[in-house]
Amino acid sequence: MSRPSKLLDLLNPFRSINRKLDTVMATQTEIAAAIRESSAQTRKAIDEVLKKIAMLEEAVRDNPPSQDIIDAVADLKVASQAADDIVPDPPPMP
């Protein structure tokens, strides 16, 4: 076997490892994109719920709400906060 041939034989396992590494990195990139997409959807849903809460609060501001309404809005706020807490807020920019 010639010297270049031996060298190529030695490199074959590294090529295989490199292909597997490329696959892992591509998979991680896809996972990261899916996480970002899910995070954006969750934040959109939270924004929609918070807007609804604000609308409900505005609607009852001039008319004294019943205790049932007060309790329902409080429950909705707790549920919204629980949803918001699932995805941590990014740290503030310095």
N, C-alpha and C positions, 0 to 999 in steps of 0.2 A: 504494500500500500504506500502510495506516495505521501509526502509530507503534507501538501495541501488537502489531500483526501482525509488524512487523520485529523487535521484541524477542523475540517467541515464536520466530521463525525463527532468531534468534541462539542461543536457549537449546536448540534441538533437539539439536545435537551434544553438549552437556553432559549432556542427559538420557540419551543413548545411552551416553556414557562412564560415567555414574552406574550405569546398569543393568549394564554390563559389570563395573564395580568390585564391585557387589553380588554378582554371580556368582562373581568371583574370591574374594571374602571368604568366601562360603558354601562354596566348594570347599576353601579352606584350613582352614576349621573342620571340614569332614568329614575331611580328611586328618589333622588333629591328633587328632581322635577315634579314627580308625583306628590311629594310632601309639600312642596311650595304651592302647587295647584290646590291641594286639599286645604292648606292653611288659608289661602286667598278666599276659597269658597266659604270656609268657616267664618272668617272675618266679615265677609259680605252678609252672611246670614245674621251675625251678631249685630251689624249695623242696621239691618232691616228691623230686627226685633227692638233695638233701642229707639229707632224712629217711631215704631208703633207705640212704645211706652210713652214717648213724648207726646204723641197725638192723643193718647188716652188721658194723660195728665192734663193736657190743654182742654180737652173736651169736658172734663169734670171740674175745671178750675172755677168757673162761674156758677156752677150748680153743685151744692154740697153732695158728694158721692155717698152712696150707702156703704155700710161696713163691708158688704159683699164685694163691691167694686174696689175698695181700699185693699182688702185681703187679696183679691185677684191680681191687682197691680203689684203688690208686694211679692206674691208668689212668682210672677213673671220676672221681676227684677232679680230674684234669687236664682231662678233658672238661667237667666241671661248671664249672670255673673259666673255661674258654674260652667257654662259653655265657654265663656271668655277665659276662664282659668285653665282650660284644657291646653291651650296653646299659649305659652308664656309670651309676654310682651317683650319686644326687643329692648335692649338697654338704651337709655337716652344717649343721643349723640353728644360728645363733649363740645 
